[in-house]
């Protein structure tokens, strides 16, 4: 039998790229999983989109989907998943120490903790299993043992972050909701929070609540 909660727990929501991890894990995975010749050959085909993205004329969510399609379409899923598990381990030393300490503080308090990211489940899932946190992210579509190049779920950024969180959790259950992000793609996520924190804008982390006895 589960003990009845006397008071609502807190919910802590962490963006990944640029927040918990201070690098672009999505692009990093492309270069980790695929050989340079393949990347160059496929990259040339989408050079106009890449140039438009860097000129801020092509949205980041579309750029990620375009990159994923052209880089991973028809790739053997089992092979890439094995590489992704190795890649997840390489990300652990690159996590931001301050954010990782805060994540563990939430866990020690018994808070519900989730990673909410536009990056890919193929390498974020083993990372979340390692840290024992929930995962809400962009999911890859696999058919007949191969990546189709499409997503199984929408790119988990901007409004999708808040929608996916609200679908996963009963937010009315929590008296304290913490959200940690670093970009405009996290604004909708932070708008859910009673204690939002935007890296580069906010100077100090929000104070942790003290759980009633």
Residue, then its C-alpha position, 0 to 999 in steps of 0.5 A: x500500500x502506498x502512503x498517502x501524501x500529506x502535502x503536494x510534492x514539488x515538480x522540477x522540470x529541466x531543459x537539457x541542451x544549454x541548461x542541464x547540459x551546456x552543449x548542443x547534444x543534438x548536433x553532437x550526436x550527429x557527429x558522434x553517430x555518423x561518419x564525416x563523409x555521410x554528414x558532408x554528403x547529406x549536409x550539402x543537400x540541405x545547405x540552403x536550410x542550414x544557411x537560412x537557420x544561421x541567418x535566423x530565417x529558418x526555425x530551430x524546430x524545423x532545422x532539427x527535423x530537417x537534419x534528423x531526416x537527412x542524416x538518419x533516414x534508413x539508418x539501422x535502428x539497433x546499430x544507432x541505439x547502441x551508439x546512442x547508449x555510448x553517447x549518453x555516457x559521454x554527456x555525463x561529464x559535460x553536465x553543468x555542475x550547478x544544474x546537476x546539484x540542483x537536480x539531485x537536491x530535488x530528488x533528495x527532497x522527494x520531488x518529481x523530476x523530469x527532463x523536458x527536451x527537444x533532443x532525442x529519446x534515443x540518447x536521452x532515455x539511457x541518460x534519464x535511466x542513469x539519473x532516475x528521472x522522468x523523460x519528456x522529449x522528441x521521440x524517433x519513429x522506427x519501422x522494420x528495424x530502421x529509422x524512418x527519418x521522421x519523429x514519432x512525436x512532435x519536436x518537443x520545444x516551445x509550446x509542445x513542452x508545456x503541452x507534453x508536461x500538462x499531459x503527463x502530470x496533474x499540475x494542480x497536484x503540486x504547490x511548487x513547480x520549478x522549471x529551468x531553461x535557457x532560451x526562448x524555446x523554454x518560455x512556455x515551460x517556464x510559464x508553467x512554473x511557480x519558480x522559473x529560472x532562465x539561465x543568462x537572465x536570472x542571477x540566482x536559483x530559486x529557493x527550494x521549498x521546505x517540505x512539511x513534516 
